[in-house]
Amino acid sequence: MLKLCANISMLFNELPFLQRVQAAVKHGFVAVECLFPYAFSIDDIAQTLAGADIPLVLINTAGGDWEQGDRGLACVASRQTEFRAAVLQALTYACGLGRPLVHVMAGCVPANVTLARAEATYVDNLQWAAAEAQKVGVSLTIEAINPLDMPGYMLSNQTQALRLLELIGAQNAALQFDFFHCQKHEGNALVQFKSLVGSIAHVQIAGVPQRHEPNTGELDYGPIFAAIDASGYQGFVAAEYRPATTTEQGLGWMANLG
């Protein structure tokens, strides 16, 4: 049986952030994740999770200056100090919030820097981050994000992600597989999931190409859910989409897809 998780940075945003946790419980999700929890104290988040009796299973490292185009810092050699501070911040939050997975955002390739150089910086930074995470019992994820929605992002496809993961060589680092990003940029998302499942620690879903509910667009999630269930994958399946109307009005997919 799939363990469905709600991304509360994107779902239930009709409500204040912390109230979204209880809304996720009410509507049948068994876990929550979020992008950036850092506007709230660890104590406030922990109390909210405990009151709702639901785990937080994934957070991101801080993205840098989002308004100025930052999308993480792991591949940016000139900002290693900021990158390390973001990782340590994420690990502090993770340790106070039940040790969710920490997705380390790769960032965009800087101007006048080759992809190969950016990848080398990324691998060095992830090796450091994995070692720090290992000290406190936290696992990391890396995720390929499609360049149509996030132009310039260094990590854009599954082949690249697997290659970099092997170079990082850390037992506590794994793939975060997003069906939306994979299908929109590469296609054959279900085939790719099946080939990579042994390296996947977390799964995310959304309709393609508009990133609305999973029962919209070109991907048929009925066979996908059946394949995930049959694959032996033990992690969570996170709904990370932008509701077409309100979150509650769009939740019929949970029952319809079983």
ZADO-446528 format. One record per residue (C-alpha): x, y, z; residue number from 1. Coordinates in steps of 0.25 Angstrom, whole numbers, plus 2048, in hexadecimal, padded with zeros to 3 digits. Layout:
BEGIN
  xx  yy  zz num
   X   Y   Z NUM
...
This chain:
BEGIN
  xx  yy  zz num
 800 800 800   1
 805 80E 7FC   2
 809 817 807   3
 804 825 802   4
 80B 831 807   5
 806 840 805   6
 810 84B 801   7
 80A 856 80A   8
 812 861 803   9
 809 85E 7F7  10
 7FC 858 7FD  11
 7F2 85E 806  12
 7F8 86B 804  13
 7EA 871 807  14
 7EF 870 815  15
 7FA 875 81D  16
 806 86C 81C  17
 806 865 829  18
 7F7 862 828  19
 7F9 85B 81B  20
 7FF 84F 823  21
 7F2 84C 82A  22
 7EB 84E 81C  23
 7F4 843 816  24
 7F0 839 822  25
 7E1 83D 820  26
 7E2 839 811  27
 7E9 82C 812  28
 7F8 82F 810  29
 801 827 819  30
 80D 831 819  31
 811 83F 815  32
 81C 845 80E  33
 820 854 80B  34
 82A 85C 803  35
 82F 865 80D  36
 82B 865 81C  37
 835 870 820  38
 82B 87B 823  39
 825 873 82E  40
 82C 86E 83B  41
 830 860 83D  42
 828 860 84A  43
 81B 865 843  44
 81C 85B 838  45
 81F 84F 841  46
 813 853 84A  47
 80A 853 83E  48
 80F 846 838  49
 80E 83F 846  50
 800 845 848  51
 7FB 840 83A  52
 803 833 83C  53
 809 833 82E  54
 818 833 82A  55
 81F 83D 822  56
 827 834 818  57
 82F 83E 80F  58
 834 84D 80F  59
 83D 854 805  60
 849 85C 808  61
 847 86B 807  62
 847 870 7F9  63
 850 87C 7FA  64
 84A 889 7F5  65
 83E 884 7EE  66
 839 891 7E9  67
 847 894 7E2  68
 846 886 7DB  69
 84D 87D 7E5  70
 848 86F 7E5  71
 852 869 7EF  72
 861 86A 7F0  73
 867 85D 7EF  74
 86D 85F 7E1  75
 872 86D 7E4  76
 881 86D 7E8  77
 881 87C 7EC  78
 876 87A 7F6  79
 87B 86E 7FE  80
 87A 875 80B  81
 86C 878 809  82
 869 869 804  83
 870 863 811  84
 867 86C 81A  85
 85B 868 812  86
 85E 859 814  87
 861 85B 823  88
 854 863 825  89
 84C 858 81E  90
 853 84D 826  91
 850 855 833  92
 841 855 82F  93
 841 847 82B  94
 847 842 838  95
 83C 84A 83F  96
 831 845 836  97
 832 836 836  98
 83E 835 82C  99
 836 837 81F 100
 83E 835 812 101
 845 842 80E 102
 845 845 7FF 103
 852 84D 7FB 104
 84E 857 7F0 105
 859 857 7E5 106
 857 865 7E0 107
 859 86B 7D3 108
 866 86B 7CB 109
 86C 878 7CD 110
 86F 881 7C1 111
 87D 87E 7BA 112
 87E 870 7C1 113
 87D 863 7BA 114
 874 858 7BE 115
 880 84F 7C0 116
 885 859 7CA 117
 878 85C 7D1 118
 876 84C 7D2 119
 884 84B 7D9 120
 880 856 7E3 121
 873 84F 7E5 122
 87A 841 7E8 123
 884 847 7F2 124
 879 84F 7F9 125
 870 843 7FA 126
 87B 83A 7FF 127
 87D 844 80A 128
 86E 845 80D 129
 86C 836 80D 130
 877 835 817 131
 871 840 820 132
 863 839 81F 133
 869 82C 822 134
 86E 831 830 135
 860 834 834 136
 859 828 82E 137
 852 830 822 138
 851 82C 814 139
 852 835 807 140
 84B 835 7FA 141
 84E 83B 7EC 142
 844 83E 7E2 143
 844 840 7D3 144
 83B 84C 7D0 145
 836 84F 7C2 146
 83C 85B 7BB 147
 82F 860 7B5 148
 82A 864 7C3 149
 838 867 7C9 150
 841 86C 7BE 151
 850 86A 7C1 152
 84E 860 7CC 153
 85B 858 7CC 154
 854 84A 7CF 155
 84A 848 7C4 156
 849 839 7C1 157
 849 82B 7C7 158
 855 826 7C0 159
 85D 832 7C5 160
 857 830 7D3 161
 85B 822 7D4 162
 869 825 7CF 163
 86B 830 7D9 164
 866 827 7E4 165
 870 81D 7E1 166
 87B 827 7E1 167
 876 82D 7EE 168
 877 81E 7F4 169
 870 820 801 170
 867 816 807 171
 85E 820 80D 172
 85B 827 7FF 173
 851 822 7F5 174
 848 827 7EA 175
 83B 82F 7EB 176
 833 82B 7DF 177
 828 835 7DB 178
 81F 82F 7D0 179
 81B 83D 7CC 180
 829 842 7C9 181
 82D 835 7C3 182
 821 834 7B9 183
 821 842 7B5 184
 830 843 7B1 185
 834 835 7AE 186
 827 82C 7AC 187
 825 81D 7B0 188
 824 821 7BE 189
 81F 813 7C3 190
 82A 80C 7BB 191
 834 814 7C1 192
 82E 812 7CF 193
 82F 803 7CE 194
 83D 804 7C9 195
 841 80D 7D5 196
 839 808 7E0 197
 844 802 7E8 198
 84B 810 7E9 199
 83E 817 7EC 200
 83B 81C 7FA 201
 82F 826 7F8 202
 825 827 7ED 203
 81D 833 7E9 204
 811 834 7DF 205
 809 83F 7D8 206
 801 840 7CB 207
 809 843 7BE 208
 80B 84D 7B8 209
 803 857 7C1 210
 807 851 7CE 211
 7F9 850 7D3 212
 7F2 844 7DA 213
 7F8 837 7D6 214
 7EB 833 7CF 215
 7ED 83E 7C4 216
 7F6 83E 7B8 217
 7FE 834 7B1 218
 802 82A 7BB 219
 7F9 81F 7C0 220
 7FC 81D 7CE 221
 7F4 811 7D0 222
 7FE 808 7CA 223
 809 810 7D0 224
 804 80E 7DE 225
 802 7FF 7DB 226
 810 7FE 7D7 227
 816 806 7E3 228
 80E 7FD 7EC 229
 813 7F0 7E5 230
 822 7F6 7E4 231
 825 7F4 7F3 232
 828 802 7F5 233
 826 805 803 234
 826 815 804 235
 81B 81F 803 236
 814 824 7F6 237
 813 833 7F8 238
 808 83B 7F1 239
 810 848 7ED 240
 807 84F 7E3 241
 7FF 85C 7E2 242
 7F1 85A 7E4 243
 7E8 85F 7D8 244
 7DE 865 7E1 245
 7DE 862 7F0 246
 7E6 857 7F6 247
 7D9 850 7FC 248
 7D1 851 7EF 249
 7DC 84A 7E7 250
 7DF 83E 7F1 251
 7D6 834 7EA 252
 7E2 82E 7E3 253
 7E6 828 7F1 254
 7D9 81F 7F0 255
 7D8 81D 7E1 256
 7E7 818 7E0 257
 7E5 80F 7EC 258
